[in-house]
Amino acid sequence: MISWIQHHLIRHGRWIFLSLLAIIIVAFVFTIGNTPGCTTDRSGYKENLFYGIDLNAPREREIVIEKVQLSAYLNGQQIRSDEQFQTQLTSRIALLHLADEIGVPAPSQETLADYITTKNAFRGPDGQFSADAYTSFVDSMESNPRSQKGLVLLVLEEDYRINQIGSVLAGPGYLLPAEALAQTQRNRTEFTLSTAQIDYASFTPEITADEAALLEYYEANKLRYQIPERIQASYVFFKDSQYATQVPEASEAELREHFIANRAQFVADFEANKPASDEGADATPVTFADVREAVAQSYLQEQEARIANQAAQAFAYSLYRDEIKRDSAAFNELLNKSQVSLTPIEPYTLAGARQRALSPELLESAFQLGGNRYYSDAYAIEGGFAVLIYEGRIAPEIPAFEAVQAEVTADYKAEEKRRLFNEKGESLQAELKAKISEGSAFVAAAEALGLQAQDFESFSAQEAPSELNRSALQTAQGMQAGEVSPMLTTGGSGIFVYVKEKTVPEIASDDEDLVQAEDYLARFAAYTSGAAFANELVFHGLPEESAQEISE
């Protein structure tokens, strides 16, 4: 098996050298080709170098992104969030840099062949390495014109080197024997407990909010009501329908081509609107003739949108090419020539951009504008395309009390309710303790105080009842028999826990669960140690200003 993989590596190995050469060339091109685009003022462009890789350069960034995605697939990992993806991307760059610095070599063909057999992506139906799965995957990647040649082997080599670095950084995984023992005992401890609950929504104390109290609350929490920086802008709208007269009459061939390209949609629309046929009757295929009118209308709309987009892009390009100033006669002349006008946009914050009817991407683009670049690219909006015209920014401001009095009142009452609820919890805990000390059962005492109570008979933490609140269980693990917990606020309720009985077992040194706990905690300690070092490495690779922001 190993010799077969070695043969395959020899056959495809030349792509590794070509790939590395391509990366060097591409990086060089980025360095000398970092000039403004046709409609983009990049005179203020700034490199964002992270261990030699410019993360602001789209193509350079895309190479790393593709490697991270492929590595996750090869290792059977699922990236579930942007944060997780960014962590993997920056860690990959940093660890490869460290591998280069200390001279971690690439694997030999035999070592790489062994390493390939461990990858989840190449397992067959029986769960074992499959040569067919490996060959099929590599060949599919090699035949994809959009995929970098030799990428699979390059990523595998890099992953191997990262693993070598990772195993050293992680260390053996240190832990105290008492840690594993405590976890095993915690899982096997037997509890008999009860809970009592008070509903937060049903707690309705009378709260008076006089103006003096509200003003004091407002002064203490002014920043909560601060209006963030807002954008002042307008936009130029290029409406699709105004270009209808510029669309040449479509030929039958063009309409048929449009029908074929969008056949599924035309057929679905036609069948949705036609009268229901008799049950059991043969379905008649939808032909071009059946939907010709809809095809012609769709084709017209598509062409109108294409011309509107071209007009919007031409408008933005003219502003760039001719260096037209915002408040100049040339700007007004261009508006008239383009037969468009400015439509004001109500000032908005960055968070508010996604709450408007206009395209969020259009509105958010304004936060990157300023100086000579006061206009955006063309963005699609409902009914056409638009170019945003940046007018200025409104600095953050704190509104007067009168302007936010209703919001202040609601916040004050909500905070007062939480405070009174916590006071009620302290009072109830004291009453429960008193009643239990007098000989009352916990459930009876709780119900007498108007709480909803429930008993949970003997169970271990590993087999806790599903209806037992997880926070209540966690609290019980730190309690002794006979204790009543303070009120826990969780899930819209206040919960009290009473531990009636608690039995902590003795654990033998050769206990299977203890051995598993020692192994798990050792691996977890190794992982956290390696992750902490990788995070530190990422931090040191950040630009100085970014590192300062994080440290502050």
Beta strands, then each sheet from edge to edge (+ up, - down):
strand 1: 49-50
strand 2: 53-54
strand 3: 190-199
strand 4: 230-239
strand 5: 342-348
strand 6: 375-381
strand 7: 384-394
strand 8: 452-460
strand 9: 488-490
strand 10: 493-503
sheet 1: 1+ 2-
sheet 2: 8+ 3- 10+ 9-
sheet 3: 5+ 4- 7+ 6-
end
